[in-house]
Amino acid sequence: MYPLSIPSPSESVWMIGPLPLRAYAIAIIIGIVIAWWLLERRYQAKGGPAEVSLDIAVWMIGFGIVGARLYHVVTTPGPYFGENGDLSKILRVWEGGLGIWGAIALGAVGAWIGLKRRGLRMAPFADALAPGLLIGQAVGRLGNYFNQELYGRPTELPWGLEIDPENIVGGFPEGTTFHPTFLYELVWCLAGAVLLVALERRYNLRGGQSFWLYVMIYTAGRTWIENLRIDEAQIVAGLRLNVWTSIAMFLIATGFFIWRTRIVRADGFVDEIYDDTHTADGERDSHDAGPEAASGARSEDAAADASNED
């Protein structure tokens, strides 16, 4: 018996005929949908074009999943390249193992490509996305709960997490309860989303400020939560690699936040949705459409002038 503890789910996969329905995948998908839903509404409220966020989300999700998996494999190589490693596991994303830093890095590349194709600026889109990212990450952590993975050190606190014997790492005896790091991060992200929106409204954050504040909030929590975890990880100078990554990202985000704040406070700052290659209605200027289009535009102008002279 585990008095005053959190039980782990008995199942993480349900079969629908021959098809497995995995809790980890469900949590990730629900998190993505919520983040996109909030992004769509916030981006349009900023003046962004309708329905463009779904197109950008496809770019982000594709790049983000690849980046998340690559980061996990590189920073936790044992199960794949170790003595008993299995390279085929690299493709088994449904078994868990997605690194948030890889998702953010390559997801940002995907967003930039999608936005560039539309002639849209990155900063307003990133600001619109920031709170939804925190909520999406919170929901995604439920996948770790169902998989009974990425939990923390043993604890006797009332909210200690029960883990089935076959999923216990570190040689701890059956009956040990552990810090529910999935729950800590879930609560931290939800609280961070509320704080971010409150600060955004109070100080009229824009021009990339909200996004970099999101990174600061998330990494501040991830630093101490990561320190609790006992799953396999690379250790650098006595700390888990993800702890060093969180610290580095917090410092980088702080620097970018200060830089963007100075830009926003400058006289005449406008948080433009479209880049310089687009006019107000979203069409490309003739000088970016090639010499033929530019020539055609000049011909139309000349014809209009001749008509006016008549």
C-alpha positions in Angstrom: 0.0 0.0 0.0 1.1 3.6 -0.7 -0.5 6.0 1.8 -1.1 9.5 0.5 0.6 8.9 -2.9 -0.2 9.4 -6.6 -0.8 6.1 -8.4 0.5 5.6 -11.9 -1.9 4.5 -14.6 -2.1 0.8 -15.1 -2.1 1.1 -18.9 -0.6 3.5 -21.4 -1.7 1.7 -24.6 -5.2 0.7 -25.6 -5.9 -1.5 -28.6 -8.6 -0.6 -31.1 -8.7 -3.7 -33.2 -5.1 -4.1 -34.5 -4.3 -0.4 -33.9 -2.6 0.7 -30.7 -3.8 3.9 -29.1 -1.0 5.4 -27.0 -1.5 7.8 -24.2 1.8 9.5 -25.0 0.8 10.3 -28.5 -2.7 11.4 -27.4 -1.2 13.9 -24.9 1.2 15.3 -27.5 -1.6 15.7 -30.0 -4.0 17.4 -27.6 -1.2 19.7 -26.5 -0.5 20.7 -30.1 -4.2 21.3 -30.8 -4.6 23.5 -27.8 -1.5 25.5 -28.6 -2.6 26.0 -32.2 -6.2 27.0 -31.1 -4.8 29.7 -28.9 -2.3 30.8 -31.5 -5.0 31.2 -34.2 -7.0 33.5 -32.0 -4.1 35.5 -30.6 -2.4 36.0 -33.9 -5.6 37.3 -35.6 -6.1 39.6 -32.7 -2.7 41.1 -33.4 -3.8 41.7 -37.1 -2.4 38.5 -38.6 -4.1 37.0 -41.6 -6.8 34.4 -40.9 -6.1 30.7 -41.3 -2.4 31.2 -41.9 -1.4 29.8 -38.5 -2.5 26.2 -39.5 -0.1 26.3 -42.5 2.7 27.6 -40.3 1.9 25.0 -37.6 2.4 22.2 -40.1 5.9 23.5 -40.8 6.6 23.8 -37.1 5.3 20.4 -36.0 7.2 18.6 -38.7 10.5 20.3 -38.0 9.8 20.3 -34.2 9.2 16.5 -33.9 12.4 15.8 -35.9 14.4 18.2 -33.8 12.9 16.9 -30.5 13.8 13.3 -31.4 17.3 14.3 -32.6 18.0 16.2 -29.4 16.9 13.3 -27.2 19.0 10.8 -29.2 22.1 12.9 -29.1 21.8 13.8 -25.3 20.7 10.2 -24.3 22.7 8.0 -26.7 22.9 4.9 -24.5 19.7 3.2 -25.6 20.6 3.7 -29.2 24.4 3.6 -29.5 25.4 2.0 -26.2 26.7 -1.5 -25.6 23.2 -3.0 -25.9 21.9 -0.1 -28.0 19.3 -0.6 -30.7 19.3 1.9 -33.6 15.8 0.9 -34.6 14.6 2.6 -31.4 15.4 6.0 -32.9 12.3 5.8 -35.0 10.0 4.6 -32.1 8.9 8.1 -31.1 5.7 6.7 -29.5 7.8 5.0 -26.8 8.8 8.5 -25.5 11.9 10.6 -25.8 11.3 14.0 -27.2 13.7 16.8 -26.2 12.0 20.2 -25.9 15.1 22.1 -26.9 15.3 20.3 -30.2 11.6 20.9 -30.7 12.0 24.7 -30.1 15.1 25.0 -32.2 14.0 23.2 -35.4 10.4 24.2 -34.8 11.5 27.8 -35.0 13.3 27.0 -38.3 10.0 25.5 -39.6 8.0 28.5 -38.5 10.5 30.9 -40.1 10.3 29.0 -43.4 6.5 29.0 -43.4 6.3 32.7 -42.4 8.9 33.7 -45.0 6.9 32.0 -47.7 3.9 34.2 -46.6 6.0 37.4 -46.2 5.2 37.5 -42.5 7.4 38.6 -39.6 8.5 36.2 -37.0 8.2 38.3 -33.8 4.3 38.9 -33.8 3.8 35.2 -34.6 6.1 34.0 -31.8 4.5 36.3 -29.3 1.0 35.0 -30.2 2.3 31.4 -29.8 4.1 31.8 -26.5 1.3 31.1 -23.9 -0.1 28.3 -26.0 3.4 26.7 -26.0 3.4 26.6 -22.2 -0.1 25.1 -22.0 0.7 22.6 -24.8 3.9 21.5 -22.9 1.8 21.1 -19.7 -0.6 18.7 -21.4 2.2 16.9 -23.2 3.8 16.0 -19.8 0.8 13.7 -19.1 2.3 11.4 -21.6 5.3 10.9 -19.3 2.9 10.1 -16.5 1.2 7.4 -18.4 4.6 6.0 -19.6 5.9 6.0 -16.0 9.1 7.8 -17.1 11.2 10.8 -16.3 10.2 10.9 -12.7 12.4 12.4 -9.9 14.3 11.2 -6.9 12.7 9.1 -4.1 10.5 11.1 -1.7 8.2 10.4 1.2 6.1 13.5 0.5 2.3 12.9 0.3 2.3 13.4 -3.4 5.1 10.9 -4.1 4.5 9.0 -7.4 4.0 5.2 -7.4 6.0 3.4 -10.1 5.5 -0.2 -11.2 8.5 -2.4 -10.4 9.4 -3.0 -14.0 9.6 0.8 -14.6 11.8 1.7 -11.6 15.3 2.9 -12.5 18.3 3.2 -10.3 17.8 0.0 -8.3 15.4 1.4 -5.8 13.2 -1.2 -4.0 9.5 -1.8 -4.9 7.3 0.4 -2.8 9.5 3.5 -3.3 7.7 6.7 -4.3 9.3 9.3 -6.4 9.0 13.1 -7.1 6.3 13.5 -9.8 8.3 15.7 -12.0 5.7 15.5 -14.8 3.2 17.2 -12.3 5.7 19.8 -11.2 6.3 20.8 -14.8 2.6 20.7 -15.7 1.8 23.1 -12.8 4.8 25.3 -13.6 3.8 25.7 -17.2 0.2 26.4 -16.5 1.1 29.0 -13.9 3.7 30.4 -16.3 1.1 30.8 -19.0 -1.2 32.8 -16.6 1.8 35.0 -15.5 2.9 35.6 -19.1 -0.5 36.8 -20.3 -0.9 39.0 -17.2 2.5 40.6 -17.8 1.8 40.9 -21.5 -1.4 42.9 -20.8 0.1 44.9 -17.9 3.2 46.1 -19.9 1.9 45.8 -23.5 4.6 43.3 -24.4 5.2 42.9 -28.2 7.9 42.7 -30.8 9.2 39.4 -29.5 9.1 40.2 -25.8 6.4 37.7 -25.0 8.3 34.8 -26.7 11.6 35.5 -24.9 9.7 35.9 -21.6 8.2 32.5 -22.3 11.7 31.0 -22.7 12.8 32.6 -19.4 9.8 31.3 -17.5 10.0 27.8 -18.8 13.8 27.5 -18.3 13.7 28.8 -14.8 11.3 26.0 -13.9 13.0 23.4 -16.0 16.4 24.0 -14.3 15.2 22.9 -10.8 12.8 20.2 -12.1 15.5 18.6 -14.3 17.8 18.5 -11.2 15.3 16.1 -9.5 15.2 13.6 -12.3 17.0 10.3 -12.1 16.6 8.9 -15.6 19.7 8.3 -17.7 21.4 11.5 -18.9 24.7 12.9 -19.9 26.5 14.5 -17.0 28.7 17.5 -17.6 30.7 19.0 -14.7 28.4 17.4 -12.1 25.1 18.5 -13.7 22.8 16.9 -16.2 23.3 18.3 -19.7 19.7 19.5 -19.8 20.3 21.6 -16.7 23.2 23.4 -18.4 21.1 23.8 -21.5 18.3 25.4 -19.4 20.7 27.8 -17.7 22.2 28.8 -21.0 18.8 29.3 -22.6 17.6 31.4 -19.7 20.6 33.7 -20.0 20.2 33.9 -23.8 16.5 34.6 -23.5 17.2 37.3 -20.9 19.6 39.0 -23.2 17.2 38.9 -26.2 14.3 40.1 -23.9 16.4 43.2 -22.9 17.4 43.8 -26.5 13.8 43.6 -27.8 12.6 45.8 -24.9 15.0 48.5 -26.0 13.7 48.3 -29.6 10.1 48.3 -28.5 10.6 51.4 -26.4 12.2 53.3 -29.2 10.2 56.1 -30.7 8.0 55.1 -33.7 8.1 51.4 -33.1 5.4 49.5 -34.9 4.9 45.7 -34.4 4.5 45.0 -38.2 2.8 41.7 -39.2 4.2 41.8 -42.8 7.8 42.1 -43.8 9.2 44.8 -46.1 8.4 42.7 -49.2 4.7 43.0 -48.7 2.2 45.8 -49.1 -0.7 46.4 -46.7 -3.0 43.9 -48.4 -0.3 41.2 -48.2 0.7 41.2 -51.9 4.3 41.3 -52.9 5.7 44.6 -54.2 6.4 44.7 -57.9 10.1 45.1 -57.3 10.3 41.7 -55.6 8.2 39.9 -58.3 11.0 39.9 -60.9 11.9 42.1 -63.8 8.9 41.0 -66.0 6.4 41.9 -63.3 8.1 45.2 -62.6 8.1 46.0 -66.4 4.5 45.1 -66.6 3.7 47.4 -63.7 5.5 50.3 -65.3 3.6 49.6 -68.6 0.3 49.7 -66.7 1.2 53.0 -65.0 2.2 54.5 -68.4 -1.1 53.4 -69.9 -3.0 54.9 -67.0 -1.1 58.2 -67.4 -1.9 58.3 -71.2 -5.6 57.6 -70.4 -5.7 60.4 -67.9 -4.1 62.8 -70.5 -6.9 61.9 -72.9 
